[in-house]
Amino acid sequence: RFGQRISIRKPRTVKASCIAQQLHRFRAAELNPYAGEMNDGDHINETESVGAVADAVVSVRVAADPGEVWAELCDARALQRWFWPTTFETVVESDPVVGGAWSIRSAPADMGVAGRYLVVDRPRFIRMSWVWDGEAEATTVTIALEPGGQASAASRDTVVTVRHSGHLSEAGRVNHEQGWHDCLARLVARYR
């Protein structure tokens, strides 16, 4: 009716408890860069994150010790031998220090990706930004290395877990998950 005060409220689509959990998680990450990363017991369901798509997570076991695997991930010459197929003629630059730049490019495939190292804890953990050439979407990659063998000299395996987060779409997550499967399969093959 004319003259009647009308109150319009937007529907609440986000639970306050979910926001509080996310805020707690981000604060914990500031104090401890490993908080919330690679932890299967994390109580926050990634698919419930506010406005986010679930993370792409891929784990493999490499028949090498963490120091060797670290070099494969951070040394430019080592990384260019396996990250993409050899036909890509991959060119890698890597400065594995906090704030250091990294890039992986291929002229024949007409593609490249680059970013900065955000956390570097040799030989256990890497967090880096990730942006494909020509795209605006910036994501984050964390890589955890854990000794995966028995405590004997005969077993020196390393479990490599990659968590790629911050995707804007499910298709982006799926593409990165498949890409990490492919890349890490090449790393595993180097140590067979």
PyMOL commands that place a pseudoatom at each C-alpha (Angstrom):
pseudoatom trace, name=CA, resn=ARG, resi=1, chain=A, elem=C, hetatm=0, pos=[0.000, 0.000, 0.000]
pseudoatom trace, name=CA, resn=PHE, resi=2, chain=A, elem=C, hetatm=0, pos=[0.975, 3.588, -0.557]
pseudoatom trace, name=CA, resn=GLY, resi=3, chain=A, elem=C, hetatm=0, pos=[2.782, 5.043, 2.423]
pseudoatom trace, name=CA, resn=GLN, resi=4, chain=A, elem=C, hetatm=0, pos=[3.523, 1.663, 3.962]
pseudoatom trace, name=CA, resn=ARG, resi=5, chain=A, elem=C, hetatm=0, pos=[7.135, 1.020, 4.775]
pseudoatom trace, name=CA, resn=ILE, resi=6, chain=A, elem=C, hetatm=0, pos=[8.511, -1.998, 2.960]
pseudoatom trace, name=CA, resn=SER, resi=7, chain=A, elem=C, hetatm=0, pos=[11.645, -3.801, 4.092]
pseudoatom trace, name=CA, resn=ILE, resi=8, chain=A, elem=C, hetatm=0, pos=[13.498, -5.805, 1.481]
pseudoatom trace, name=CA, resn=ARG, resi=9, chain=A, elem=C, hetatm=0, pos=[16.179, -8.212, 2.605]
pseudoatom trace, name=CA, resn=LYS, resi=10, chain=A, elem=C, hetatm=0, pos=[18.592, -10.060, 0.419]
pseudoatom trace, name=CA, resn=PRO, resi=11, chain=A, elem=C, hetatm=0, pos=[18.593, -13.794, 1.072]
pseudoatom trace, name=CA, resn=ARG, resi=12, chain=A, elem=C, hetatm=0, pos=[21.537, -15.044, 3.111]
pseudoatom trace, name=CA, resn=THR, resi=13, chain=A, elem=C, hetatm=0, pos=[23.455, -17.474, 0.977]
pseudoatom trace, name=CA, resn=VAL, resi=14, chain=A, elem=C, hetatm=0, pos=[26.559, -17.812, 3.142]
pseudoatom trace, name=CA, resn=LYS, resi=15, chain=A, elem=C, hetatm=0, pos=[26.557, -19.158, 6.672]
pseudoatom trace, name=CA, resn=ALA, resi=16, chain=A, elem=C, hetatm=0, pos=[28.386, -17.000, 9.179]
pseudoatom trace, name=CA, resn=SER, resi=17, chain=A, elem=C, hetatm=0, pos=[30.076, -20.084, 10.635]
pseudoatom trace, name=CA, resn=CYS, resi=18, chain=A, elem=C, hetatm=0, pos=[31.619, -20.871, 7.239]
pseudoatom trace, name=CA, resn=ILE, resi=19, chain=A, elem=C, hetatm=0, pos=[33.043, -17.339, 7.012]
pseudoatom trace, name=CA, resn=ALA, resi=20, chain=A, elem=C, hetatm=0, pos=[34.402, -17.635, 10.546]
pseudoatom trace, name=CA, resn=GLN, resi=21, chain=A, elem=C, hetatm=0, pos=[36.071, -20.940, 9.683]
pseudoatom trace, name=CA, resn=GLN, resi=22, chain=A, elem=C, hetatm=0, pos=[37.672, -19.435, 6.584]
pseudoatom trace, name=CA, resn=LEU, resi=23, chain=A, elem=C, hetatm=0, pos=[38.865, -16.371, 8.520]
pseudoatom trace, name=CA, resn=HIS, resi=24, chain=A, elem=C, hetatm=0, pos=[40.355, -18.647, 11.193]
pseudoatom trace, name=CA, resn=ARG, resi=25, chain=A, elem=C, hetatm=0, pos=[42.073, -20.688, 8.493]
pseudoatom trace, name=CA, resn=PHE, resi=26, chain=A, elem=C, hetatm=0, pos=[43.583, -17.621, 6.784]
pseudoatom trace, name=CA, resn=ARG, resi=27, chain=A, elem=C, hetatm=0, pos=[44.799, -16.198, 10.113]
pseudoatom trace, name=CA, resn=ALA, resi=28, chain=A, elem=C, hetatm=0, pos=[46.357, -19.566, 10.987]
pseudoatom trace, name=CA, resn=ALA, resi=29, chain=A, elem=C, hetatm=0, pos=[48.095, -19.588, 7.594]
pseudoatom trace, name=CA, resn=GLU, resi=30, chain=A, elem=C, hetatm=0, pos=[49.635, -16.184, 8.342]
pseudoatom trace, name=CA, resn=LEU, resi=31, chain=A, elem=C, hetatm=0, pos=[51.109, -17.532, 11.584]
pseudoatom trace, name=CA, resn=ASN, resi=32, chain=A, elem=C, hetatm=0, pos=[52.034, -20.942, 10.148]
pseudoatom trace, name=CA, resn=PRO, resi=33, chain=A, elem=C, hetatm=0, pos=[52.371, -21.221, 6.357]
pseudoatom trace, name=CA, resn=TYR, resi=34, chain=A, elem=C, hetatm=0, pos=[51.708, -24.970, 6.611]
pseudoatom trace, name=CA, resn=ALA, resi=35, chain=A, elem=C, hetatm=0, pos=[48.391, -24.602, 8.447]
pseudoatom trace, name=CA, resn=GLY, resi=36, chain=A, elem=C, hetatm=0, pos=[45.509, -26.032, 6.468]
pseudoatom trace, name=CA, resn=GLU, resi=37, chain=A, elem=C, hetatm=0, pos=[47.719, -27.272, 3.664]
pseudoatom trace, name=CA, resn=MET, resi=38, chain=A, elem=C, hetatm=0, pos=[47.940, -30.940, 2.722]
pseudoatom trace, name=CA, resn=ASN, resi=39, chain=A, elem=C, hetatm=0, pos=[46.105, -31.976, 5.877]
pseudoatom trace, name=CA, resn=ASP, resi=40, chain=A, elem=C, hetatm=0, pos=[43.594, -34.743, 5.255]
pseudoatom trace, name=CA, resn=GLY, resi=41, chain=A, elem=C, hetatm=0, pos=[42.101, -34.082, 8.686]
pseudoatom trace, name=CA, resn=ASP, resi=42, chain=A, elem=C, hetatm=0, pos=[41.178, -30.485, 7.878]
pseudoatom trace, name=CA, resn=HIS, resi=43, chain=A, elem=C, hetatm=0, pos=[37.627, -29.944, 9.123]
pseudoatom trace, name=CA, resn=ILE, resi=44, chain=A, elem=C, hetatm=0, pos=[36.723, -27.405, 6.433]
pseudoatom trace, name=CA, resn=ASN, resi=45, chain=A, elem=C, hetatm=0, pos=[35.141, -29.081, 3.424]
pseudoatom trace, name=CA, resn=GLU, resi=46, chain=A, elem=C, hetatm=0, pos=[36.781, -27.463, 0.392]
pseudoatom trace, name=CA, resn=THR, resi=47, chain=A, elem=C, hetatm=0, pos=[33.558, -27.570, -1.606]
pseudoatom trace, name=CA, resn=GLU, resi=48, chain=A, elem=C, hetatm=0, pos=[31.887, -25.455, 1.096]
pseudoatom trace, name=CA, resn=SER, resi=49, chain=A, elem=C, hetatm=0, pos=[34.400, -22.627, 0.785]
pseudoatom trace, name=CA, resn=VAL, resi=50, chain=A, elem=C, hetatm=0, pos=[32.805, -19.247, 0.227]
pseudoatom trace, name=CA, resn=GLY, resi=51, chain=A, elem=C, hetatm=0, pos=[32.514, -18.755, -3.535]
pseudoatom trace, name=CA, resn=ALA, resi=52, chain=A, elem=C, hetatm=0, pos=[35.335, -21.181, -4.272]
pseudoatom trace, name=CA, resn=VAL, resi=53, chain=A, elem=C, hetatm=0, pos=[35.745, -24.309, -6.327]
pseudoatom trace, name=CA, resn=ALA, resi=54, chain=A, elem=C, hetatm=0, pos=[37.300, -27.373, -4.692]
pseudoatom trace, name=CA, resn=ASP, resi=55, chain=A, elem=C, hetatm=0, pos=[41.075, -27.675, -4.911]
pseudoatom trace, name=CA, resn=ALA, resi=56, chain=A, elem=C, hetatm=0, pos=[42.815, -29.983, -7.368]
pseudoatom trace, name=CA, resn=VAL, resi=57, chain=A, elem=C, hetatm=0, pos=[44.878, -32.412, -5.276]
pseudoatom trace, name=CA, resn=VAL, resi=58, chain=A, elem=C, hetatm=0, pos=[47.278, -34.984, -6.726]
pseudoatom trace, name=CA, resn=SER, resi=59, chain=A, elem=C, hetatm=0, pos=[49.727, -37.225, -4.827]
pseudoatom trace, name=CA, resn=VAL, resi=60, chain=A, elem=C, hetatm=0, pos=[52.431, -39.542, -6.163]
pseudoatom trace, name=CA, resn=ARG, resi=61, chain=A, elem=C, hetatm=0, pos=[55.264, -41.604, -4.723]
pseudoatom trace, name=CA, resn=VAL, resi=62, chain=A, elem=C, hetatm=0, pos=[58.692, -40.926, -6.261]
pseudoatom trace, name=CA, resn=ALA, resi=63, chain=A, elem=C, hetatm=0, pos=[61.557, -43.420, -5.772]
pseudoatom trace, name=CA, resn=ALA, resi=64, chain=A, elem=C, hetatm=0, pos=[63.987, -40.705, -4.665]
pseudoatom trace, name=CA, resn=ASP, resi=65, chain=A, elem=C, hetatm=0, pos=[64.740, -38.913, -1.422]
pseudoatom trace, name=CA, resn=PRO, resi=66, chain=A, elem=C, hetatm=0, pos=[63.157, -35.495, -0.697]
pseudoatom trace, name=CA, resn=GLY, resi=67, chain=A, elem=C, hetatm=0, pos=[66.376, -33.630, -1.568]
pseudoatom trace, name=CA, resn=GLU, resi=68, chain=A, elem=C, hetatm=0, pos=[66.477, -35.156, -5.048]
pseudoatom trace, name=CA, resn=VAL, resi=69, chain=A, elem=C, hetatm=0, pos=[62.781, -34.469, -5.623]
pseudoatom trace, name=CA, resn=TRP, resi=70, chain=A, elem=C, hetatm=0, pos=[63.255, -30.892, -4.389]
pseudoatom trace, name=CA, resn=ALA, resi=71, chain=A, elem=C, hetatm=0, pos=[65.929, -30.372, -7.045]
pseudoatom trace, name=CA, resn=GLU, resi=72, chain=A, elem=C, hetatm=0, pos=[63.575, -31.780, -9.713]
pseudoatom trace, name=CA, resn=LEU, resi=73, chain=A, elem=C, hetatm=0, pos=[60.948, -29.222, -8.681]
pseudoatom trace, name=CA, resn=CYS, resi=74, chain=A, elem=C, hetatm=0, pos=[63.147, -26.149, -8.214]
pseudoatom trace, name=CA, resn=ASP, resi=75, chain=A, elem=C, hetatm=0, pos=[66.201, -26.497, -10.455]
pseudoatom trace, name=CA, resn=ALA, resi=76, chain=A, elem=C, hetatm=0, pos=[65.420, -24.971, -13.864]
pseudoatom trace, name=CA, resn=ARG, resi=77, chain=A, elem=C, hetatm=0, pos=[67.441, -27.512, -15.886]
pseudoatom trace, name=CA, resn=ALA, resi=78, chain=A, elem=C, hetatm=0, pos=[65.967, -30.497, -14.054]
pseudoatom trace, name=CA, resn=LEU, resi=79, chain=A, elem=C, hetatm=0, pos=[62.409, -29.176, -14.268]
pseudoatom trace, name=CA, resn=GLN, resi=80, chain=A, elem=C, hetatm=0, pos=[62.558, -28.536, -18.004]
pseudoatom trace, name=CA, resn=ARG, resi=81, chain=A, elem=C, hetatm=0, pos=[63.479, -32.199, -18.614]
pseudoatom trace, name=CA, resn=TRP, resi=82, chain=A, elem=C, hetatm=0, pos=[60.191, -33.584, -17.284]
pseudoatom trace, name=CA, resn=PHE, resi=83, chain=A, elem=C, hetatm=0, pos=[57.524, -30.960, -16.566]
pseudoatom trace, name=CA, resn=TRP, resi=84, chain=A, elem=C, hetatm=0, pos=[56.064, -30.926, -20.093]
pseudoatom trace, name=CA, resn=PRO, resi=85, chain=A, elem=C, hetatm=0, pos=[56.626, -33.424, -22.934]
pseudoatom trace, name=CA, resn=THR, resi=86, chain=A, elem=C, hetatm=0, pos=[60.029, -33.115, -24.667]
pseudoatom trace, name=CA, resn=THR, resi=87, chain=A, elem=C, hetatm=0, pos=[58.342, -32.005, -27.921]
pseudoatom trace, name=CA, resn=PHE, resi=88, chain=A, elem=C, hetatm=0, pos=[57.343, -28.786, -26.108]
pseudoatom trace, name=CA, resn=GLU, resi=89, chain=A, elem=C, hetatm=0, pos=[61.002, -27.673, -25.947]
pseudoatom trace, name=CA, resn=THR, resi=90, chain=A, elem=C, hetatm=0, pos=[60.323, -26.349, -22.460]
pseudoatom trace, name=CA, resn=VAL, resi=91, chain=A, elem=C, hetatm=0, pos=[62.249, -23.348, -21.133]
pseudoatom trace, name=CA, resn=VAL, resi=92, chain=A, elem=C, hetatm=0, pos=[62.276, -22.876, -17.351]
pseudoatom trace, name=CA, resn=GLU, resi=93, chain=A, elem=C, hetatm=0, pos=[63.468, -20.076, -15.092]
pseudoatom trace, name=CA, resn=SER, resi=94, chain=A, elem=C, hetatm=0, pos=[63.488, -20.599, -11.339]
pseudoatom trace, name=CA, resn=ASP, resi=95, chain=A, elem=C, hetatm=0, pos=[64.696, -18.571, -8.363]
pseudoatom trace, name=CA, resn=PRO, resi=96, chain=A, elem=C, hetatm=0, pos=[63.431, -20.698, -5.431]
pseudoatom trace, name=CA, resn=VAL, resi=97, chain=A, elem=C, hetatm=0, pos=[63.526, -18.092, -2.668]
pseudoatom trace, name=CA, resn=VAL, resi=98, chain=A, elem=C, hetatm=0, pos=[60.592, -16.255, -1.117]
pseudoatom trace, name=CA, resn=GLY, resi=99, chain=A, elem=C, hetatm=0, pos=[59.593, -13.601, -3.649]
pseudoatom trace, name=CA, resn=GLY, resi=100, chain=A, elem=C, hetatm=0, pos=[61.694, -15.211, -6.383]
pseudoatom trace, name=CA, resn=ALA, resi=101, chain=A, elem=C, hetatm=0, pos=[60.199, -15.579, -9.855]
pseudoatom trace, name=CA, resn=TRP, resi=102, chain=A, elem=C, hetatm=0, pos=[59.631, -18.780, -11.784]
pseudoatom trace, name=CA, resn=SER, resi=103, chain=A, elem=C, hetatm=0, pos=[58.322, -19.485, -15.274]
pseudoatom trace, name=CA, resn=ILE, resi=104, chain=A, elem=C, hetatm=0, pos=[57.758, -22.450, -17.575]
pseudoatom trace, name=CA, resn=ARG, resi=105, chain=A, elem=C, hetatm=0, pos=[57.264, -21.707, -21.277]
pseudoatom trace, name=CA, resn=SER, resi=106, chain=A, elem=C, hetatm=0, pos=[56.998, -23.517, -24.588]
pseudoatom trace, name=CA, resn=ALA, resi=107, chain=A, elem=C, hetatm=0, pos=[57.317, -21.750, -27.949]
pseudoatom trace, name=CA, resn=PRO, resi=108, chain=A, elem=C, hetatm=0, pos=[56.148, -24.788, -30.012]
pseudoatom trace, name=CA, resn=ALA, resi=109, chain=A, elem=C, hetatm=0, pos=[53.053, -25.204, -27.814]
pseudoatom trace, name=CA, resn=ASP, resi=110, chain=A, elem=C, hetatm=0, pos=[52.566, -21.417, -27.610]
pseudoatom trace, name=CA, resn=MET, resi=111, chain=A, elem=C, hetatm=0, pos=[51.948, -21.460, -23.864]
pseudoatom trace, name=CA, resn=GLY, resi=112, chain=A, elem=C, hetatm=0, pos=[53.529, -20.472, -20.620]
pseudoatom trace, name=CA, resn=VAL, resi=113, chain=A, elem=C, hetatm=0, pos=[52.888, -20.112, -16.923]
pseudoatom trace, name=CA, resn=ALA, resi=114, chain=A, elem=C, hetatm=0, pos=[54.676, -18.004, -14.317]
pseudoatom trace, name=CA, resn=GLY, resi=115, chain=A, elem=C, hetatm=0, pos=[54.504, -16.818, -10.756]
pseudoatom trace, name=CA, resn=ARG, resi=116, chain=A, elem=C, hetatm=0, pos=[56.426, -16.119, -7.582]
pseudoatom trace, name=CA, resn=TYR, resi=117, chain=A, elem=C, hetatm=0, pos=[57.552, -18.342, -4.734]
pseudoatom trace, name=CA, resn=LEU, resi=118, chain=A, elem=C, hetatm=0, pos=[55.482, -17.441, -1.665]
pseudoatom trace, name=CA, resn=VAL, resi=119, chain=A, elem=C, hetatm=0, pos=[56.832, -20.003, 0.841]
pseudoatom trace, name=CA, resn=VAL, resi=120, chain=A, elem=C, hetatm=0, pos=[60.027, -22.018, 0.431]
pseudoatom trace, name=CA, resn=ASP, resi=121, chain=A, elem=C, hetatm=0, pos=[61.013, -24.597, 3.054]
pseudoatom trace, name=CA, resn=ARG, resi=122, chain=A, elem=C, hetatm=0, pos=[63.682, -26.821, 1.523]
pseudoatom trace, name=CA, resn=PRO, resi=123, chain=A, elem=C, hetatm=0, pos=[63.195, -29.781, 1.099]
pseudoatom trace, name=CA, resn=ARG, resi=124, chain=A, elem=C, hetatm=0, pos=[59.656, -30.041, 2.517]
pseudoatom trace, name=CA, resn=PHE, resi=125, chain=A, elem=C, hetatm=0, pos=[57.274, -27.425, 1.176]
pseudoatom trace, name=CA, resn=ILE, resi=126, chain=A, elem=C, hetatm=0, pos=[56.727, -24.900, -1.618]
pseudoatom trace, name=CA, resn=ARG, resi=127, chain=A, elem=C, hetatm=0, pos=[53.860, -22.464, -2.133]
pseudoatom trace, name=CA, resn=MET, resi=128, chain=A, elem=C, hetatm=0, pos=[53.781, -20.361, -5.291]
pseudoatom trace, name=CA, resn=SER, resi=129, chain=A, elem=C, hetatm=0, pos=[51.462, -18.178, -7.295]
pseudoatom trace, name=CA, resn=TRP, resi=130, chain=A, elem=C, hetatm=0, pos=[50.416, -19.501, -10.727]
pseudoatom trace, name=CA, resn=VAL, resi=131, chain=A, elem=C, hetatm=0, pos=[49.226, -17.431, -13.717]
pseudoatom trace, name=CA, resn=TRP, resi=132, chain=A, elem=C, hetatm=0, pos=[48.956, -18.693, -17.300]
pseudoatom trace, name=CA, resn=ASP, resi=133, chain=A, elem=C, hetatm=0, pos=[50.269, -16.305, -19.975]
pseudoatom trace, name=CA, resn=GLY, resi=134, chain=A, elem=C, hetatm=0, pos=[47.443, -14.178, -21.349]
pseudoatom trace, name=CA, resn=GLU, resi=135, chain=A, elem=C, hetatm=0, pos=[44.973, -15.055, -18.578]
pseudoatom trace, name=CA, resn=ALA, resi=136, chain=A, elem=C, hetatm=0, pos=[43.851, -13.026, -15.592]
pseudoatom trace, name=CA, resn=GLU, resi=137, chain=A, elem=C, hetatm=0, pos=[43.048, -15.933, -13.253]
pseudoatom trace, name=CA, resn=ALA, resi=138, chain=A, elem=C, hetatm=0, pos=[45.714, -16.263, -10.556]
pseudoatom trace, name=CA, resn=THR, resi=139, chain=A, elem=C, hetatm=0, pos=[45.793, -19.485, -8.556]
pseudoatom trace, name=CA, resn=THR, resi=140, chain=A, elem=C, hetatm=0, pos=[48.062, -20.928, -5.882]
pseudoatom trace, name=CA, resn=VAL, resi=141, chain=A, elem=C, hetatm=0, pos=[50.043, -24.158, -5.924]
pseudoatom trace, name=CA, resn=THR, resi=142, chain=A, elem=C, hetatm=0, pos=[51.378, -25.839, -2.802]
pseudoatom trace, name=CA, resn=ILE, resi=143, chain=A, elem=C, hetatm=0, pos=[53.709, -28.811, -3.020]
pseudoatom trace, name=CA, resn=ALA, resi=144, chain=A, elem=C, hetatm=0, pos=[54.519, -30.909, 0.036]
pseudoatom trace, name=CA, resn=LEU, resi=145, chain=A, elem=C, hetatm=0, pos=[57.328, -33.473, 0.093]
pseudoatom trace, name=CA, resn=GLU, resi=146, chain=A, elem=C, hetatm=0, pos=[57.254, -36.187, 2.746]
pseudoatom trace, name=CA, resn=PRO, resi=147, chain=A, elem=C, hetatm=0, pos=[59.577, -39.131, 3.187]
pseudoatom trace, name=CA, resn=GLY, resi=148, chain=A, elem=C, hetatm=0, pos=[57.416, -42.047, 2.126]
pseudoatom trace, name=CA, resn=GLY, resi=149, chain=A, elem=C, hetatm=0, pos=[59.512, -45.122, 2.698]
pseudoatom trace, name=CA, resn=GLN, resi=150, chain=A, elem=C, hetatm=0, pos=[60.424, -47.261, 5.657]
pseudoatom trace, name=CA, resn=ALA, resi=151, chain=A, elem=C, hetatm=0, pos=[63.285, -46.119, 7.842]
pseudoatom trace, name=CA, resn=SER, resi=152, chain=A, elem=C, hetatm=0, pos=[65.752, -48.260, 5.937]
pseudoatom trace, name=CA, resn=ALA, resi=153, chain=A, elem=C, hetatm=0, pos=[68.453, -47.300, 3.461]
pseudoatom trace, name=CA, resn=ALA, resi=154, chain=A, elem=C, hetatm=0, pos=[66.789, -49.475, 0.812]
pseudoatom trace, name=CA, resn=SER, resi=155, chain=A, elem=C, hetatm=0, pos=[63.650, -47.347, 0.754]
pseudoatom trace, name=CA, resn=ARG, resi=156, chain=A, elem=C, hetatm=0, pos=[64.072, -43.648, 0.005]
pseudoatom trace, name=CA, resn=ASP, resi=157, chain=A, elem=C, hetatm=0, pos=[60.707, -42.791, -1.516]
pseudoatom trace, name=CA, resn=THR, resi=158, chain=A, elem=C, hetatm=0, pos=[59.132, -39.348, -1.307]
pseudoatom trace, name=CA, resn=VAL, resi=159, chain=A, elem=C, hetatm=0, pos=[55.402, -38.665, -1.372]
pseudoatom trace, name=CA, resn=VAL, resi=160, chain=A, elem=C, hetatm=0, pos=[54.738, -35.540, -3.429]
pseudoatom trace, name=CA, resn=THR, resi=161, chain=A, elem=C, hetatm=0, pos=[51.355, -33.872, -2.873]
pseudoatom trace, name=CA, resn=VAL, resi=162, chain=A, elem=C, hetatm=0, pos=[50.283, -30.984, -5.075]
pseudoatom trace, name=CA, resn=ARG, resi=163, chain=A, elem=C, hetatm=0, pos=[47.311, -28.815, -4.078]
pseudoatom trace, name=CA, resn=HIS, resi=164, chain=A, elem=C, hetatm=0, pos=[46.242, -26.316, -6.744]
pseudoatom trace, name=CA, resn=SER, resi=165, chain=A, elem=C, hetatm=0, pos=[43.701, -23.872, -5.312]
pseudoatom trace, name=CA, resn=GLY, resi=166, chain=A, elem=C, hetatm=0, pos=[41.797, -20.717, -6.192]
pseudoatom trace, name=CA, resn=HIS, resi=167, chain=A, elem=C, hetatm=0, pos=[40.094, -21.884, -9.389]
pseudoatom trace, name=CA, resn=LEU, resi=168, chain=A, elem=C, hetatm=0, pos=[37.188, -19.812, -10.649]
pseudoatom trace, name=CA, resn=SER, resi=169, chain=A, elem=C, hetatm=0, pos=[35.474, -22.762, -12.330]
pseudoatom trace, name=CA, resn=GLU, resi=170, chain=A, elem=C, hetatm=0, pos=[35.136, -26.508, -11.984]
pseudoatom trace, name=CA, resn=ALA, resi=171, chain=A, elem=C, hetatm=0, pos=[36.484, -26.869, -15.535]
pseudoatom trace, name=CA, resn=GLY, resi=172, chain=A, elem=C, hetatm=0, pos=[39.665, -25.036, -14.503]
pseudoatom trace, name=CA, resn=ARG, resi=173, chain=A, elem=C, hetatm=0, pos=[40.082, -27.322, -11.506]
pseudoatom trace, name=CA, resn=VAL, resi=174, chain=A, elem=C, hetatm=0, pos=[39.591, -30.445, -13.625]
pseudoatom trace, name=CA, resn=ASN, resi=175, chain=A, elem=C, hetatm=0, pos=[42.073, -29.232, -16.263]
pseudoatom trace, name=CA, resn=HIS, resi=176, chain=A, elem=C, hetatm=0, pos=[44.734, -28.501, -13.665]
pseudoatom trace, name=CA, resn=GLU, resi=177, chain=A, elem=C, hetatm=0, pos=[44.152, -31.799, -11.897]
pseudoatom trace, name=CA, resn=GLN, resi=178, chain=A, elem=C, hetatm=0, pos=[44.681, -33.690, -15.169]
pseudoatom trace, name=CA, resn=GLY, resi=179, chain=A, elem=C, hetatm=0, pos=[47.725, -31.576, -15.969]
pseudoatom trace, name=CA, resn=TRP, resi=180, chain=A, elem=C, hetatm=0, pos=[49.293, -32.345, -12.587]
pseudoatom trace, name=CA, resn=HIS, resi=181, chain=A, elem=C, hetatm=0, pos=[48.589, -36.069, -13.056]
pseudoatom trace, name=CA, resn=ASP, resi=182, chain=A, elem=C, hetatm=0, pos=[50.401, -35.936, -16.405]
pseudoatom trace, name=CA, resn=CYS, resi=183, chain=A, elem=C, hetatm=0, pos=[53.357, -33.886, -15.137]
pseudoatom trace, name=CA, resn=LEU, resi=184, chain=A, elem=C, hetatm=0, pos=[53.890, -35.918, -11.999]
pseudoatom trace, name=CA, resn=ALA, resi=185, chain=A, elem=C, hetatm=0, pos=[53.683, -39.184, -13.975]
pseudoatom trace, name=CA, resn=ARG, resi=186, chain=A, elem=C, hetatm=0, pos=[56.716, -37.950, -15.945]
pseudoatom trace, name=CA, resn=LEU, resi=187, chain=A, elem=C, hetatm=0, pos=[58.530, -37.173, -12.678]
pseudoatom trace, name=CA, resn=VAL, resi=188, chain=A, elem=C, hetatm=0, pos=[57.779, -40.656, -11.316]
pseudoatom trace, name=CA, resn=ALA, resi=189, chain=A, elem=C, hetatm=0, pos=[59.024, -42.216, -14.567]
pseudoatom trace, name=CA, resn=ARG, resi=190, chain=A, elem=C, hetatm=0, pos=[62.412, -40.491, -14.207]
pseudoatom trace, name=CA, resn=TYR, resi=191, chain=A, elem=C, hetatm=0, pos=[63.126, -42.633, -11.103]
pseudoatom trace, name=CA, resn=ARG, resi=192, chain=A, elem=C, hetatm=0, pos=[61.900, -46.047, -12.274]
for i in range(1, 192): cmd.bond("trace and resi %d" % i, "trace and resi %d" % (i + 1))
show_as sticks, trace
zoom trace
